[in-house]
Structure formats: C-alpha cells, structure tokens
Amino acid sequence: MSLKQLLACTALLSAGFSAQAAEPSFDSVQDILTKNACLACHTVDKKVVGPAYRDIAAKRKDDPANAEVLAQHVRQGSKGVYGPLPMPSNPAISDDDIKAVVAWIMVGAPK
C-alpha cells in the first residue's frame, strides 16, 4: 500500500467516525414531545399521569427489541403496562418522530 492510499484510507476512516450520530438528548426530542402533547402526561424524571421517561427507559433499555414495543405503544396506545391508566393512541405522530423519541428513551432518557 502506498503512502497516498494509506492517507486516503485514514481520512475516510476518520470521516466515518465523525459522521456517527450523536446520542439523542432531551433537546433533540423536546419539540416532538411538545407538539404531540406527550409532556401533558410524562416528564423526564417524575411520574405525572404516565410514568417518567427514565422509568420507561429503566424497564426497556437493556433489550434492543423493546424499541419496537415502545414504538407500538406510542402509535397504538397501551393498557396496564405501567399502571391502571391506559395510554391513548397517537396516530398523528410521524414514524420519524417516533423513532427519535424511542431512540432517546432507549439510551436512558438523558436530560
């Protein structure tokens, strides 16, 4: 391998690492949560009507398959998962917004 090829490979490798997405934060999902009225029932760290996002994360974050479960709960609603009050369905939230919120929850719902 020539020096030029080695330098080109190193540059491409570095670009790949810097292009990785940053870990989701509350700031990255706050608008989604606000416009879809999620914050009327949930907060990051305290139970309101529904469980705190961190409590959801603690229950779900260790199994990547739970991302799909959470997405279904957001879209279709749920009943009896975190207590007696049902979570209503949210048919208007976009798939991209659900993915962003679920990704944030799956990393622990950081503030």
C-alpha positions as CSV (number, residue, x, y, z in Angstrom):
1,M,0.0,0.0,0.0
2,S,1.4,3.4,-0.9
3,L,1.6,6.3,1.4
4,K,-1.2,8.1,-0.6
5,Q,-3.5,5.1,-0.3
6,L,-2.8,4.9,3.4
7,L,-3.6,8.6,3.9
8,A,-6.7,8.3,1.9
9,C,-7.9,5.3,3.9
10,T,-7.1,7.1,7.2
11,A,-9.1,10.2,6.1
12,L,-12.1,8.1,5.1
13,L,-12.0,6.2,8.4
14,S,-11.8,9.4,10.3
15,A,-14.7,10.9,8.4
16,G,-16.8,7.8,9.1
17,F,-16.3,8.1,12.9
18,S,-17.1,11.9,12.9
19,A,-20.3,11.3,10.9
20,Q,-21.8,9.0,13.5
21,A,-24.9,10.4,15.1
22,A,-24.6,12.0,18.5
23,E,-26.5,10.4,21.3
24,P,-30.1,11.7,21.5
25,S,-30.8,14.3,24.1
26,F,-34.0,15.8,25.6
27,D,-33.3,18.9,23.5
28,S,-33.4,16.8,20.3
29,V,-36.9,15.4,21.2
30,Q,-38.5,18.2,23.2
31,D,-40.3,19.8,20.2
32,I,-41.7,16.4,19.2
33,L,-42.9,15.7,22.8
34,T,-44.4,19.2,23.0
35,K,-46.2,19.2,19.6
36,N,-47.7,15.7,20.3
37,A,-48.8,16.6,23.8
38,C,-46.6,13.8,25.4
39,L,-45.5,16.2,28.1
40,A,-49.1,16.5,29.3
41,C,-48.7,13.0,30.9
42,H,-45.0,12.4,31.1
43,T,-41.9,14.1,32.3
44,V,-38.3,13.1,32.1
45,D,-37.8,12.1,35.8
46,K,-41.2,12.2,37.6
47,K,-44.4,10.2,37.3
48,V,-47.3,12.5,36.4
49,V,-50.2,10.7,34.8
50,G,-48.0,8.3,33.0
51,P,-44.6,7.0,34.0
52,A,-41.4,9.2,33.8
53,Y,-39.4,8.6,30.6
54,R,-36.5,7.5,32.8
55,D,-38.7,4.8,34.4
56,I,-39.7,3.6,31.0
57,A,-36.0,3.6,29.9
58,A,-35.0,1.6,33.1
59,K,-37.6,-1.0,32.2
60,R,-36.8,-1.2,28.5
61,K,-33.3,0.0,27.6
62,D,-31.4,-3.3,28.1
63,D,-33.2,-5.1,25.2
64,P,-33.0,-3.6,21.7
65,A,-36.2,-5.4,20.8
66,N,-38.0,-3.1,23.2
67,A,-37.6,-0.2,20.7
68,E,-40.3,-1.8,18.6
69,V,-42.5,-2.4,21.6
70,L,-42.2,1.3,22.6
71,A,-42.9,2.4,19.1
72,Q,-46.1,0.3,19.1
73,H,-47.2,1.8,22.5
74,V,-46.7,5.3,21.2
75,R,-48.6,4.7,18.0
76,Q,-51.4,2.3,19.2
77,G,-51.5,3.2,22.9
78,S,-51.3,0.7,25.7
79,K,-53.2,-0.5,28.7
80,G,-51.9,-2.0,32.0
81,V,-48.2,-1.7,31.2
82,Y,-47.3,0.9,33.8
83,G,-50.4,1.0,35.9
84,P,-54.2,1.1,35.5
85,L,-54.5,4.2,33.3
86,P,-54.4,3.5,29.6
87,M,-52.1,5.4,27.3
88,P,-54.1,6.7,24.3
89,S,-53.0,6.0,20.7
90,N,-51.1,8.7,18.8
91,P,-51.9,8.1,15.2
92,A,-50.8,11.6,14.1
93,I,-47.2,11.3,15.2
94,S,-44.8,10.6,12.3
95,D,-42.7,7.5,12.1
96,D,-39.5,9.6,12.2
97,D,-40.7,11.4,15.3
98,I,-41.5,8.0,17.0
99,K,-38.0,6.7,16.1
100,A,-36.4,9.8,17.5
101,V,-38.3,9.6,20.8
102,V,-37.8,5.9,21.2
103,A,-34.0,6.2,20.5
104,W,-33.8,8.8,23.2
105,I,-35.7,6.6,25.7
106,M,-33.5,3.6,24.7
107,V,-30.4,5.4,25.8
108,G,-31.8,6.2,29.2
109,A,-33.8,9.4,28.5
110,P,-31.0,11.8,29.3
111,K,-31.8,15.4,30.1
